C-alpha cells in the first residue's frame, strides 16, 4: 500500500472517529453523599466518606422521626450511568410532608447533559411507574458540576427511585469538530498527492461508469 493510500485511510479513520457521539459517564469520579433531614426528621447515621464511582459504589444511612417513632434506612447506589435511591423500614407506615422531609446531596460527579427520573415505586405492591408520571414527593435539582440534590417529601418501606443519564445523542459534540477537520484535511492532502488516480478506500469497490465517443 502506497503512502498516499495510508494517509487516506488515516483521514477516513479520524473522520469516522469524530462522528462517534461523546458518551457521558460518572465512571471513576469520586462521589460524595450527604443527608439533610427536615420536617421533624433527624439523621441518626450519616453517609460514609467519598468513594470512586464503579459498579457497586454505594452509601448507606438512617433517619428517624422522633415524634412518630419511625425510622428509615436510606441506601444510595451510584453507578457510571444511574443513581438508585432505596428506602426500607421495619414498619409499614408512610411518612409524608409536602414541605419536604429529606434531601440527598451528591457531589464530585462530572457534568452531564441532564439527569432524569426514569422509574420509581408505585403505591401498589411491587409496582413500577414510568416517566413522565413522576411522583409529587420526589424532586431533582441539577447544579452539576457542583452538586446534584435529590429531594423527597415522602418515605415508605420499599420505595425505590432511579435517576439516569439519557442516552447520548448521535450529533457530534463541539469538541469533535477539530478532529473532523483534521480528517478532512488528511483526505484532501492524500487525494492531491495521488493526483486523483485510483479509488478511495472510503468508497465502495464499484467501477466508475464511463462514456465512449
Backbone as ProteinMPNN parsed JSONL, in Angstrom:
{"seq_chain_A": "XXXXXXXXXXXXXXXXXXXXXXXXXXXXXXXXXXXXXXXXXXXXXXXXXXXXXXXXXXXXXXXXXXXXXXXXXXXXXXXXXXXXXXXXXXXXXXXXXXXXXXXXXXXXXXXXXXXXXXXXXXXXXXXXXXXXXXXXXXXXXXXXXXXXXXXXXXXXXXXXXXXXXXXXXXXXXXXXXXXXXXXXXXXXXXXXXXXXXXXXXXXXXXXXXXXXX", "coords_chain_A": {"N_chain_A": [[0.86, -1.203, 0.0], [0.612, 2.17, -0.895], [2.085, 5.358, 0.201], [0.231, 7.447, -0.101], [-2.246, 6.147, -0.044], [-2.229, 5.155, 2.553], [-2.274, 7.53, 4.018], [-4.789, 8.414, 3.27], [-6.459, 6.43, 4.318], [-5.947, 6.879, 7.023], [-7.039, 9.429, 7.276], [-9.747, 8.849, 6.8], [-10.272, 7.244, 9.044], [-9.903, 9.079, 11.18], [-11.98, 10.843, 10.603], [-14.296, 9.226, 10.858], [-14.04, 8.521, 13.534], [-14.423, 10.958, 14.781], [-17.072, 11.373, 14.301], [-18.375, 9.73, 16.055], [-20.585, 9.668, 18.83], [-20.127, 11.527, 21.869], [-19.844, 9.991, 25.029], [-21.482, 10.291, 28.037], [-20.53, 9.811, 31.388], [-20.137, 8.721, 34.82], [-18.08, 7.204, 35.623], [-15.402, 6.262, 37.648], [-15.341, 8.766, 38.802], [-15.056, 10.612, 41.878], [-17.354, 10.294, 44.202], [-19.337, 12.045, 46.58], [-21.664, 11.9, 49.263], [-24.418, 13.233, 51.079], [-26.778, 13.621, 53.781], [-29.663, 15.537, 54.439], [-31.975, 16.346, 56.776], [-35.426, 17.178, 57.383], [-38.586, 18.525, 58.619], [-39.145, 17.36, 61.169], [-37.558, 15.132, 61.094], [-34.458, 13.499, 61.915], [-31.0, 12.912, 61.261], [-29.685, 9.926, 62.018], [-27.704, 8.142, 61.306], [-25.149, 9.07, 59.366], [-24.077, 9.292, 55.871], [-21.263, 7.462, 54.493], [-17.696, 8.084, 53.802], [-16.401, 9.866, 50.83], [-16.311, 8.047, 47.687], [-14.835, 6.231, 44.942], [-16.537, 6.076, 41.811], [-17.887, 3.181, 40.614], [-19.076, -0.059, 39.522], [-21.227, -1.044, 42.006], [-20.71, 0.92, 43.894], [-21.757, 2.504, 46.799], [-23.816, 4.209, 49.275], [-24.881, 4.298, 52.651], [-27.314, 5.127, 55.086], [-29.244, 6.392, 57.904], [-32.38, 7.632, 59.029], [-34.517, 9.237, 61.468], [-37.742, 9.794, 62.782], [-38.516, 11.371, 65.519], [-40.872, 12.207, 66.84], [-42.901, 10.631, 65.675], [-41.801, 8.205, 66.017], [-40.616, 6.706, 63.998], [-38.367, 5.036, 61.918], [-36.116, 5.054, 59.127], [-34.167, 3.357, 56.771], [-31.714, 4.458, 54.491], [-30.506, 4.013, 51.297], [-28.119, 4.596, 48.788], [-27.119, 3.985, 45.613], [-24.543, 4.597, 43.442], [-23.833, 4.557, 40.161], [-21.979, 4.24, 37.017], [-23.796, 5.251, 35.123], [-26.271, 5.693, 36.298], [-28.293, 6.532, 39.2], [-29.503, 5.039, 42.086], [-31.959, 5.187, 44.518], [-33.019, 3.902, 47.577], [-35.481, 3.173, 50.016], [-36.025, 1.704, 53.177], [-37.712, -0.005, 55.872], [-38.69, -1.218, 59.135], [-41.367, -1.226, 59.477], [-44.738, -0.537, 58.319], [-45.574, 2.021, 57.935], [-46.265, 5.125, 56.348], [-44.523, 8.078, 55.818], [-45.057, 11.472, 55.339], [-44.651, 14.79, 54.084], [-45.574, 17.749, 52.677], [-43.815, 19.904, 52.517], [-41.355, 18.808, 52.402], [-39.038, 16.261, 53.398], [-36.518, 15.035, 53.297], [-33.294, 15.539, 51.946], [-30.966, 14.405, 49.582], [-27.735, 14.95, 48.841], [-25.474, 14.879, 46.244], [-22.141, 15.079, 45.277], [-19.136, 15.848, 43.363], [-19.443, 14.614, 40.95], [-19.088, 14.307, 37.414], [-19.983, 16.819, 34.921], [-22.99, 16.318, 33.097], [-25.235, 15.961, 30.237], [-27.942, 15.995, 31.18], [-29.944, 14.869, 33.966], [-32.406, 12.478, 34.617], [-35.46, 11.365, 36.167], [-36.201, 8.115, 35.892], [-37.618, 5.823, 36.716], [-39.724, 4.611, 39.414], [-41.017, 3.441, 42.565], [-44.428, 2.444, 42.891], [-47.565, 3.194, 44.649], [-48.913, 0.758, 44.691], [-48.242, -2.648, 45.581], [-45.021, -3.795, 44.739], [-45.138, -2.432, 42.343], [-44.397, -0.481, 39.385], [-43.779, 2.699, 38.112], [-43.537, 4.771, 35.217], [-41.591, 7.399, 33.76], [-43.346, 10.077, 32.119], [-44.787, 10.197, 34.508], [-44.085, 11.225, 37.158], [-43.489, 10.945, 40.702], [-45.11, 13.128, 43.023], [-43.768, 13.522, 45.377], [-41.074, 13.497, 44.924], [-38.144, 15.264, 43.956], [-35.78, 16.994, 41.851], [-32.773, 18.638, 41.709], [-30.537, 19.921, 39.646], [-27.374, 20.904, 39.685], [-24.9, 20.379, 38.687], [-21.458, 21.01, 37.752], [-21.298, 21.228, 40.555], [-23.164, 20.108, 42.484], [-25.696, 17.572, 42.975], [-28.959, 17.416, 43.834], [-31.274, 15.416, 45.389], [-34.53, 15.406, 46.286], [-37.008, 14.488, 48.746], [-40.335, 14.141, 49.71], [-41.803, 12.236, 50.897], [-41.598, 9.149, 52.626], [-41.323, 5.656, 52.594], [-41.501, 2.129, 53.269], [-39.719, 0.077, 51.046], [-39.75, 1.831, 48.919], [-38.383, 2.985, 45.838], [-36.197, 4.724, 43.699], [-35.022, 5.656, 40.518], [-32.553, 7.4, 38.935], [-31.25, 8.546, 35.919], [-28.668, 8.984, 33.381], [-29.45, 10.321, 30.267], [-29.454, 8.571, 27.079], [-26.658, 9.099, 24.92], [-26.595, 11.641, 22.354], [-26.639, 11.301, 18.75], [-25.476, 13.334, 17.439], [-22.464, 14.994, 16.653], [-20.265, 16.244, 19.191], [-19.185, 19.637, 20.066], [-16.439, 19.509, 20.629], [-15.556, 17.587, 18.905], [-15.231, 18.605, 16.405], [-12.63, 19.759, 15.687], [-11.21, 17.364, 15.292], [-12.663, 16.252, 13.19], [-12.088, 18.15, 11.234], [-9.346, 17.728, 10.927], [-9.426, 15.192, 9.806], [-10.709, 15.693, 7.353], [-8.829, 17.416, 6.141], [-6.725, 15.638, 5.939], [-7.761, 13.82, 4.089], [-7.959, 15.487, 1.832], [-5.26, 16.218, 1.378], [-4.079, 13.741, 0.835], [-5.477, 12.995, -1.451], [-4.688, 14.978, -3.266], [-1.974, 14.428, -3.582], [-1.995, 12.001, -4.822], [-2.981, 12.637, -7.213], [-5.541, 12.209, -8.019], [-5.713, 9.624, -8.952], [-6.736, 6.161, -8.979], [-8.921, 4.466, -6.579], [-10.841, 5.649, -3.79], [-10.408, 4.39, -0.488], [-12.554, 4.837, 1.178], [-14.776, 4.64, -0.33], [-17.134, 2.511, -2.023], [-16.352, -0.571, -3.826], [-17.244, -0.301, -6.424], [-17.028, -0.066, -9.979], [-16.268, 2.892, -11.93], [-18.601, 4.445, -14.021], [-18.363, 5.04, -17.542], [-18.249, 6.909, -20.67], [-18.072, 6.327, -24.129], [-16.875, 8.039, -26.987]], "CA_chain_A": [[0.0, 0.0, 0.0], [1.423, 3.363, -1.011], [1.961, 6.347, 1.258], [-0.995, 8.215, -0.271], [-3.381, 5.343, 0.411], [-2.189, 5.097, 4.016], [-2.771, 8.809, 4.536], [-6.22, 8.476, 3.017], [-7.09, 5.58, 5.315], [-5.846, 7.571, 8.31], [-8.029, 10.501, 7.264], [-11.073, 8.236, 6.965], [-10.393, 6.804, 10.432], [-10.113, 10.263, 12.009], [-13.302, 11.393, 10.335], [-15.298, 8.352, 11.451], [-13.911, 8.607, 14.98], [-15.006, 12.222, 15.229], [-18.522, 11.321, 14.19], [-18.933, 8.95, 17.141], [-21.083, 10.554, 19.877], [-19.463, 11.502, 23.168], [-20.656, 9.258, 25.989], [-21.373, 10.828, 29.38], [-20.434, 8.766, 32.398], [-19.541, 9.093, 36.098], [-17.138, 6.151, 35.976], [-14.156, 6.668, 38.307], [-15.467, 10.013, 39.551], [-15.097, 10.41, 43.329], [-18.648, 10.829, 44.621], [-19.613, 12.251, 47.999], [-23.104, 11.954, 49.504], [-24.795, 13.723, 52.408], [-28.209, 13.633, 54.091], [-30.198, 16.699, 55.145], [-33.325, 15.983, 57.223], [-36.323, 18.264, 57.765], [-39.931, 18.079, 58.979], [-39.146, 16.503, 62.342], [-36.607, 14.035, 60.923], [-33.067, 13.712, 62.256], [-30.098, 11.922, 60.69], [-29.055, 9.15, 63.08], [-26.494, 7.538, 60.732], [-24.823, 9.778, 58.114], [-23.4, 8.53, 54.828], [-19.827, 7.282, 54.656], [-16.801, 9.014, 53.104], [-16.443, 9.795, 49.359], [-15.835, 6.793, 47.117], [-14.781, 6.223, 43.469], [-17.728, 5.505, 41.19], [-17.757, 1.979, 39.796], [-20.192, -0.94, 39.814], [-21.286, -1.411, 43.42], [-20.463, 2.048, 44.791], [-22.997, 2.816, 47.492], [-23.807, 4.91, 50.557], [-25.985, 3.854, 53.5], [-27.553, 5.962, 56.25], [-30.52, 6.168, 58.589], [-33.05, 8.814, 59.583], [-35.528, 8.894, 62.473], [-38.717, 10.822, 63.172], [-38.683, 11.114, 66.946], [-42.259, 12.377, 67.246], [-43.678, 9.497, 65.197], [-41.112, 6.966, 66.363], [-40.412, 5.968, 62.755], [-37.024, 5.078, 61.37], [-35.98, 4.612, 57.738], [-32.824, 3.174, 56.216], [-31.565, 5.112, 53.189], [-29.391, 3.475, 50.52], [-27.9, 5.278, 47.515], [-26.135, 3.327, 44.76], [-24.101, 5.496, 42.38], [-23.153, 3.829, 39.103], [-21.476, 5.095, 35.938], [-24.845, 5.847, 34.302], [-27.511, 5.926, 37.012], [-28.31, 6.599, 40.659], [-30.677, 4.354, 42.621], [-32.225, 5.512, 45.92], [-33.972, 2.952, 48.162], [-35.86, 3.358, 51.413], [-36.534, 0.491, 53.813], [-38.075, 0.181, 57.273], [-39.255, -2.405, 59.771], [-42.783, -0.939, 59.709], [-45.437, -0.252, 57.064], [-46.09, 3.381, 57.99], [-45.779, 6.075, 55.346], [-44.283, 9.399, 56.386], [-45.139, 12.444, 54.246], [-44.728, 16.207, 54.41], [-45.458, 18.487, 51.404], [-42.69, 20.837, 52.561], [-40.116, 18.053, 52.218], [-38.523, 15.554, 54.561], [-35.141, 14.589, 53.195], [-32.508, 15.861, 50.752], [-29.725, 13.666, 49.372], [-26.86, 15.779, 48.008], [-24.344, 14.163, 45.66], [-21.165, 15.989, 44.683], [-17.965, 15.199, 42.797], [-19.794, 13.953, 39.696], [-18.795, 15.095, 36.213], [-21.16, 17.376, 34.251], [-23.652, 15.505, 32.077], [-26.272, 16.774, 29.582], [-29.027, 16.138, 32.143], [-30.285, 13.68, 34.735], [-33.869, 12.378, 34.666], [-36.052, 10.297, 36.955], [-36.691, 7.168, 34.886], [-38.604, 4.906, 37.292], [-39.89, 4.717, 40.857], [-42.031, 2.511, 43.065], [-45.8, 2.945, 42.964], [-48.252, 2.799, 45.88], [-49.285, -0.65, 44.632], [-47.086, -3.505, 45.925], [-44.115, -4.22, 43.665], [-45.483, -1.759, 41.098], [-43.399, 0.434, 38.829], [-44.305, 3.748, 37.253], [-42.542, 5.252, 34.272], [-41.604, 8.812, 33.398], [-43.253, 11.298, 32.919], [-45.681, 10.191, 35.667], [-43.191, 11.26, 38.309], [-44.194, 11.116, 41.977], [-45.023, 14.507, 43.516], [-42.898, 13.623, 46.548], [-39.663, 13.456, 44.522], [-37.678, 16.437, 43.217], [-34.408, 16.893, 41.36], [-32.103, 19.91, 41.464], [-29.291, 19.608, 38.96], [-26.443, 22.033, 39.637], [-23.562, 19.865, 38.365], [-20.6, 20.078, 38.486], [-21.206, 21.465, 41.996], [-23.891, 19.101, 43.241], [-26.961, 17.04, 42.472], [-29.786, 17.291, 45.033], [-32.482, 14.618, 45.246], [-35.402, 15.728, 47.409], [-38.115, 13.561, 48.971], [-41.357, 14.618, 50.637], [-42.477, 11.066, 51.448], [-40.753, 7.991, 52.86], [-42.063, 4.438, 52.905], [-40.73, 0.912, 53.094], [-39.728, -0.472, 49.696], [-39.735, 2.841, 47.856], [-37.147, 2.963, 45.061], [-36.174, 5.742, 42.656], [-33.881, 5.503, 39.625], [-32.199, 8.594, 38.166], [-30.311, 8.075, 34.903], [-28.164, 9.861, 32.327], [-30.058, 9.92, 28.986], [-28.55, 8.038, 26.057], [-26.003, 10.192, 24.192], [-27.119, 11.965, 21.033], [-25.777, 10.924, 17.632], [-24.887, 14.548, 16.877], [-21.112, 15.187, 17.179], [-20.097, 17.335, 20.131], [-18.289, 20.68, 19.54], [-15.054, 19.093, 20.753], [-15.2, 16.641, 17.843], [-15.038, 19.291, 15.132], [-11.217, 19.794, 15.266], [-10.831, 16.053, 14.789], [-13.286, 16.128, 11.882], [-11.337, 18.996, 10.309], [-8.089, 17.037, 10.635], [-9.726, 14.102, 8.888], [-10.989, 16.25, 6.024], [-7.57, 17.887, 5.57], [-5.949, 14.458, 5.564], [-8.333, 13.304, 2.845], [-7.615, 16.385, 0.727], [-3.836, 16.137, 1.096], [-3.779, 12.459, 0.198], [-6.043, 12.989, -2.799], [-3.891, 15.832, -4.153], [-0.701, 13.768, -3.872], [-2.236, 10.89, -5.737], [-3.411, 13.195, -8.493], [-6.87, 11.713, -8.382], [-5.667, 8.277, -9.51], [-7.174, 5.084, -8.098], [-10.196, 4.604, -5.888], [-10.733, 5.966, -2.366], [-10.832, 3.287, 0.37], [-13.801, 5.145, 1.85], [-15.893, 4.386, -1.227], [-17.335, 1.106, -2.372], [-15.496, -1.021, -4.914], [-17.951, -0.292, -7.698], [-16.288, 0.654, -11.034], [-16.892, 4.127, -12.382], [-19.187, 4.343, -15.349], [-17.772, 5.982, -18.499], [-18.894, 7.002, -21.965], [-17.182, 6.385, -25.272], [-17.321, 8.936, -28.07]], "C_chain_A": [[0.886, 1.238, 0.0], [1.178, 4.342, 0.121], [0.681, 7.151, 1.157], [-2.209, 7.463, 0.232], [-3.42, 5.259, 1.928], [-2.698, 6.388, 4.629], [-4.279, 8.926, 4.375], [-6.992, 7.636, 4.019], [-7.062, 6.234, 6.687], [-6.856, 8.703, 8.395], [-9.431, 9.978, 7.454], [-11.303, 7.826, 8.41], [-10.651, 7.981, 11.361], [-11.51, 10.829, 11.839], [-14.387, 10.555, 10.98], [-15.239, 8.393, 12.967], [-14.555, 9.867, 15.519], [-16.516, 12.189, 15.201], [-19.162, 10.496, 15.286], [-19.386, 9.887, 18.254], [-20.275, 10.416, 21.164], [-20.399, 10.858, 24.182], [-20.413, 9.799, 27.381], [-21.363, 9.684, 30.385], [-19.821, 9.343, 33.664], [-18.487, 8.079, 36.522], [-15.823, 6.734, 36.476], [-14.187, 8.091, 38.846], [-15.446, 9.67, 41.051], [-16.348, 11.102, 43.856], [-18.712, 10.96, 46.144], [-21.118, 12.406, 48.165], [-23.374, 12.425, 50.926], [-26.311, 13.731, 52.541], [-28.552, 14.914, 54.832], [-31.653, 16.414, 55.478], [-34.103, 17.213, 57.647], [-37.636, 17.665, 58.253], [-39.978, 17.133, 60.163], [-38.202, 15.316, 62.241], [-35.221, 14.456, 61.421], [-32.237, 12.596, 61.621], [-29.391, 11.209, 61.828], [-27.779, 8.452, 62.606], [-26.192, 8.251, 59.418], [-24.173, 8.831, 57.107], [-21.903, 8.458, 55.117], [-19.022, 8.275, 53.842], [-16.951, 8.9, 51.591], [-15.815, 8.504, 48.855], [-15.795, 6.903, 45.6], [-16.018, 5.525, 42.899], [-17.329, 4.333, 40.307], [-18.962, 1.108, 40.121], [-20.151, -1.34, 41.286], [-20.97, -0.294, 44.388], [-21.762, 2.454, 45.469], [-22.754, 3.537, 48.808], [-25.036, 4.454, 51.342], [-26.08, 4.757, 54.721], [-28.901, 5.648, 56.855], [-31.048, 7.48, 59.126], [-34.15, 8.348, 60.522], [-36.442, 10.086, 62.711], [-39.059, 10.546, 64.626], [-40.135, 11.227, 67.399], [-43.135, 11.198, 66.867], [-43.053, 8.164, 65.605], [-40.855, 6.086, 65.154], [-38.989, 6.14, 62.258], [-37.008, 4.53, 59.947], [-34.498, 4.462, 57.399], [-32.802, 3.766, 54.813], [-30.321, 4.546, 52.501], [-29.323, 4.183, 49.18], [-26.795, 4.531, 46.773], [-25.81, 4.257, 43.597], [-23.302, 4.687, 41.368], [-22.658, 4.773, 38.025], [-22.573, 5.836, 35.183], [-26.147, 6.118, 35.053], [-27.294, 5.94, 38.518], [-29.603, 5.951, 41.133], [-30.785, 4.675, 44.114], [-33.294, 4.551, 46.434], [-34.212, 3.294, 49.626], [-36.396, 2.036, 51.952], [-36.786, 0.765, 55.289], [-38.618, -1.135, 57.818], [-40.719, -2.194, 60.153], [-43.415, -0.601, 58.364], [-46.026, 1.149, 57.039], [-45.463, 4.227, 56.894], [-45.666, 7.438, 55.996], [-44.247, 10.405, 55.242], [-45.255, 13.855, 54.805], [-44.54, 16.983, 53.114], [-44.272, 19.444, 51.366], [-41.352, 20.128, 52.393], [-39.615, 17.451, 53.513], [-37.018, 15.318, 54.494], [-34.526, 15.038, 51.878], [-31.254, 14.993, 50.748], [-28.88, 14.482, 48.389], [-25.668, 14.95, 47.561], [-23.415, 15.174, 44.996], [-19.977, 15.181, 44.177], [-18.237, 14.481, 41.492], [-19.533, 14.881, 38.514], [-20.074, 15.673, 35.619], [-21.678, 16.419, 33.19], [-24.742, 16.356, 31.431], [-27.461, 17.031, 30.499], [-29.216, 14.807, 32.854], [-31.806, 13.643, 34.849], [-34.277, 11.218, 35.569], [-36.711, 9.325, 35.979], [-37.704, 6.175, 35.436], [-38.636, 5.064, 38.802], [-41.003, 3.763, 41.286], [-43.385, 3.198, 43.167], [-46.407, 2.594, 44.32], [-48.66, 1.324, 45.875], [-48.064, -1.515, 44.914], [-46.319, -3.946, 44.675], [-44.443, -3.566, 42.325], [-44.364, -0.842, 40.644], [-44.087, 1.433, 37.917], [-43.185, 4.232, 36.341], [-42.7, 6.757, 34.068], [-42.521, 9.009, 32.201], [-44.186, 11.338, 34.131], [-44.878, 10.187, 36.966], [-43.974, 11.492, 39.599], [-44.062, 12.544, 42.481], [-44.085, 14.637, 44.707], [-41.416, 13.586, 46.202], [-39.317, 14.699, 43.713], [-36.22, 16.249, 42.857], [-33.881, 18.286, 41.08], [-30.724, 19.609, 40.913], [-28.432, 20.862, 38.876], [-25.023, 21.528, 39.393], [-22.776, 20.915, 37.575], [-20.498, 20.315, 39.977], [-21.898, 20.353, 42.778], [-25.151, 18.67, 42.502], [-27.8, 16.754, 43.705], [-31.06, 16.531, 44.701], [-33.34, 14.851, 46.489], [-36.57, 14.768, 47.507], [-39.039, 14.125, 50.043], [-42.163, 13.476, 51.218], [-41.501, 9.912, 51.558], [-41.64, 6.793, 53.179], [-41.197, 3.22, 52.611], [-40.856, 0.398, 51.662], [-39.726, 0.546, 48.582], [-38.374, 2.845, 47.172], [-37.256, 3.954, 43.914], [-34.899, 5.576, 41.835], [-33.72, 6.782, 38.81], [-31.096, 8.202, 37.19], [-29.841, 9.204, 33.993], [-28.808, 9.426, 31.023], [-29.012, 9.383, 28.015], [-27.948, 9.181, 25.272], [-26.607, 10.392, 22.819], [-26.126, 11.549, 19.965], [-25.109, 12.143, 16.991], [-23.494, 14.747, 17.457], [-21.054, 16.376, 18.127], [-19.146, 18.379, 19.55], [-16.819, 20.278, 19.626], [-14.606, 18.156, 19.654], [-14.867, 17.356, 16.539], [-13.566, 19.458, 14.746], [-10.739, 18.459, 14.708], [-11.431, 15.818, 13.41], [-12.506, 16.934, 10.843], [-10.012, 18.338, 9.936], [-8.315, 15.895, 9.654], [-9.969, 14.6, 7.477], [-9.704, 16.734, 5.364], [-6.687, 16.715, 5.144], [-6.442, 13.851, 4.27], [-7.906, 14.166, 1.653], [-6.141, 16.289, 0.356], [-3.488, 14.842, 0.382], [-4.287, 12.429, -1.235], [-5.213, 13.837, -3.754], [-2.564, 15.171, -4.515], [-0.885, 12.636, -4.889], [-2.698, 11.36, -7.107], [-4.737, 12.636, -8.961], [-6.861, 10.312, -8.93], [-6.131, 7.272, -8.481], [-8.493, 5.394, -7.44], [-9.94, 4.915, -4.423], [-11.172, 4.77, -1.537], [-12.127, 3.568, 1.092], [-15.0, 4.81, 0.981], [-16.041, 2.89, -1.456], [-16.48, 0.741, -3.565], [-16.175, -1.049, -6.247], [-17.138, 0.451, -8.749], [-17.045, 1.902, -11.456], [-17.405, 3.932, -13.821], [-18.553, 5.382, -16.284], [-18.518, 5.942, -19.825], [-17.826, 7.048, -23.056], [-17.764, 7.327, -26.333], [-17.174, 8.233, -29.382]], "O_chain_A": [[1.809, 1.343, 0.808], [0.229, 4.209, 0.893], [0.091, 7.509, 2.176], [-3.097, 8.045, 0.856], [-4.492, 5.288, 2.531], [-3.44, 6.378, 5.611], [-4.964, 9.471, 5.241], [-8.039, 8.05, 4.515], [-8.037, 6.157, 7.434], [-7.462, 8.925, 9.443], [-10.228, 10.575, 8.178], [-12.391, 8.028, 8.95], [-11.515, 7.903, 12.235], [-12.147, 11.244, 12.807], [-15.308, 11.1, 11.589], [-16.275, 8.308, 13.626], [-15.162, 9.852, 16.589], [-17.174, 12.885, 15.975], [-20.381, 10.544, 15.446], [-18.656, 10.816, 18.6], [-19.801, 9.332, 21.502], [-21.598, 11.139, 24.199], [-19.282, 9.78, 27.869], [-22.102, 8.71, 30.24], [-19.079, 10.324, 33.612], [-18.045, 8.096, 37.671], [-15.211, 7.58, 35.824], [-13.16, 8.588, 39.308], [-15.786, 8.55, 41.435], [-16.403, 12.329, 43.947], [-18.216, 10.111, 46.885], [-21.779, 12.982, 47.301], [-22.656, 12.066, 51.859], [-27.036, 13.834, 51.551], [-27.83, 15.332, 55.737], [-32.478, 16.257, 54.578], [-33.543, 18.165, 58.192], [-37.787, 16.444, 58.299], [-40.771, 16.192, 60.165], [-38.057, 14.565, 63.206], [-34.86, 15.631, 61.353], [-32.714, 11.473, 61.463], [-28.583, 11.815, 62.531], [-26.876, 8.198, 63.404], [-26.915, 8.053, 58.441], [-23.772, 7.718, 57.448], [-21.352, 9.263, 55.868], [-19.581, 9.203, 53.257], [-17.559, 7.946, 51.106], [-14.923, 7.937, 49.486], [-16.629, 7.595, 45.016], [-16.482, 4.519, 43.434], [-16.537, 4.478, 39.376], [-19.798, 1.508, 40.93], [-19.164, -1.904, 41.756], [-20.959, -0.522, 45.598], [-22.759, 2.718, 44.796], [-21.663, 3.493, 49.377], [-26.105, 4.249, 50.767], [-25.066, 5.113, 55.323], [-29.616, 4.76, 56.391], [-30.297, 8.326, 59.609], [-34.655, 7.232, 60.406], [-35.991, 11.226, 62.826], [-39.796, 9.61, 64.935], [-40.589, 10.448, 68.237], [-44.012, 10.8, 67.634], [-43.704, 7.121, 65.544], [-40.872, 4.86, 65.262], [-38.473, 7.255, 62.187], [-37.794, 3.646, 59.606], [-33.686, 5.335, 57.704], [-33.747, 3.6, 54.042], [-29.222, 4.593, 53.052], [-30.342, 4.355, 48.51], [-25.664, 4.455, 47.253], [-26.704, 4.659, 42.852], [-22.22, 4.189, 41.679], [-22.888, 5.98, 38.105], [-22.333, 6.923, 34.656], [-27.054, 6.726, 34.484], [-26.293, 5.45, 39.04], [-30.681, 6.279, 40.637], [-29.841, 4.468, 44.876], [-34.346, 4.397, 45.815], [-33.295, 3.65, 50.367], [-37.134, 1.332, 51.263], [-36.164, 1.645, 55.885], [-38.96, -2.045, 57.062], [-41.251, -2.878, 61.027], [-42.706, -0.401, 57.378], [-46.889, 1.441, 56.211], [-44.29, 4.068, 56.556], [-46.6, 7.903, 56.649], [-43.499, 10.225, 54.282], [-45.869, 14.085, 55.847], [-43.476, 16.902, 52.5], [-43.774, 19.761, 50.286], [-40.32, 20.785, 52.257], [-39.745, 18.043, 54.585], [-36.326, 15.392, 55.509], [-35.151, 14.933, 50.823], [-30.57, 14.859, 51.762], [-29.274, 14.678, 47.239], [-24.943, 14.387, 48.382], [-23.868, 16.031, 44.237], [-19.819, 14.004, 44.502], [-17.353, 13.802, 40.969], [-19.735, 16.092, 38.607], [-21.145, 15.089, 35.786], [-20.9, 15.789, 32.473], [-25.144, 17.369, 32.003], [-27.939, 18.162, 30.588], [-28.723, 13.768, 32.415], [-32.43, 14.662, 35.146], [-33.552, 10.234, 35.718], [-37.68, 9.684, 35.31], [-38.575, 5.722, 34.692], [-37.695, 5.584, 39.402], [-41.823, 3.336, 40.472], [-43.472, 4.383, 43.489], [-45.841, 1.793, 45.063], [-48.746, 0.705, 46.936], [-46.955, -1.152, 44.524], [-46.904, -4.405, 43.695], [-44.065, -4.091, 41.278], [-43.491, -0.473, 41.43], [-44.88, 1.057, 37.055], [-42.008, 4.107, 36.68], [-43.795, 7.307, 34.188], [-42.494, 8.166, 31.305], [-44.365, 12.4, 34.727], [-44.982, 9.261, 37.77], [-45.007, 12.161, 39.587], [-42.982, 13.124, 42.372], [-43.646, 15.742, 45.025], [-40.578, 13.638, 47.103], [-40.108, 15.138, 42.878], [-35.511, 15.452, 43.471], [-34.473, 19.033, 40.301], [-29.852, 19.107, 41.622], [-28.719, 21.772, 38.098], [-24.055, 22.154, 39.825], [-23.377, 21.651, 36.791], [-19.683, 19.665, 40.632], [-21.283, 19.726, 43.64], [-25.598, 19.31, 41.55], [-27.408, 15.94, 44.541], [-31.834, 16.947, 43.838], [-32.929, 14.532, 47.605], [-37.073, 14.284, 46.493], [-38.604, 14.529, 51.121], [-43.116, 13.713, 51.96], [-40.665, 9.719, 50.675], [-42.596, 6.908, 53.946], [-40.273, 3.282, 51.8], [-41.96, 0.294, 51.128], [-39.703, 0.172, 47.409], [-37.339, 2.725, 47.827], [-38.282, 4.02, 43.237], [-33.82, 5.378, 42.393], [-34.629, 7.195, 38.09], [-30.108, 7.589, 37.593], [-30.505, 10.23, 33.848], [-28.724, 8.246, 30.684], [-27.829, 9.704, 28.123], [-28.646, 10.151, 24.976], [-27.074, 9.443, 22.189], [-24.927, 11.451, 20.222], [-24.271, 11.997, 16.101], [-23.347, 14.675, 18.677], [-21.709, 17.393, 17.899], [-18.377, 18.066, 18.642], [-16.028, 20.675, 18.771], [-13.407, 17.941, 19.477], [-14.27, 16.751, 15.649], [-13.251, 19.314, 13.565], [-9.953, 18.424, 13.761], [-10.773, 15.241, 12.544], [-12.287, 16.474, 9.723], [-9.596, 18.38, 8.778], [-7.49, 15.657, 8.772], [-9.491, 14.002, 6.512], [-9.493, 16.503, 4.173], [-5.993, 16.782, 4.13], [-5.643, 13.415, 3.441], [-7.538, 13.645, 0.6], [-5.795, 16.279, -0.825], [-2.699, 14.839, -0.563], [-3.62, 11.907, -2.128], [-5.044, 13.473, -4.918], [-2.078, 15.334, -5.634], [-0.006, 12.374, -5.709], [-2.793, 10.569, -8.045], [-5.019, 12.596, -10.158], [-7.912, 9.826, -9.348], [-5.96, 7.468, -7.278], [-9.11, 6.428, -7.694], [-8.927, 4.489, -3.869], [-12.208, 4.175, -1.835], [-12.761, 2.634, 1.583], [-16.12, 4.706, 1.482], [-15.155, 2.108, -1.111], [-15.941, 1.615, -4.243], [-15.724, -1.763, -7.142], [-16.597, 1.514, -8.446], [-18.27, 1.976, -11.362], [-16.743, 3.351, -14.68], [-18.242, 6.49, -15.849], [-19.324, 5.044, -20.067], [-16.806, 7.724, -22.916], [-18.977, 7.393, -26.537], [-17.49, 8.802, -30.426]]}, "name": "protein", "num_of_chains": 1, "seq": "XXXXXXXXXXXXXXXXXXXXXXXXXXXXXXXXXXXXXXXXXXXXXXXXXXXXXXXXXXXXXXXXXXXXXXXXXXXXXXXXXXXXXXXXXXXXXXXXXXXXXXXXXXXXXXXXXXXXXXXXXXXXXXXXXXXXXXXXXXXXXXXXXXXXXXXXXXXXXXXXXXXXXXXXXXXXXXXXXXXXXXXXXXXXXXXXXXXXXXXXXXXXXXXXXXXXX"}
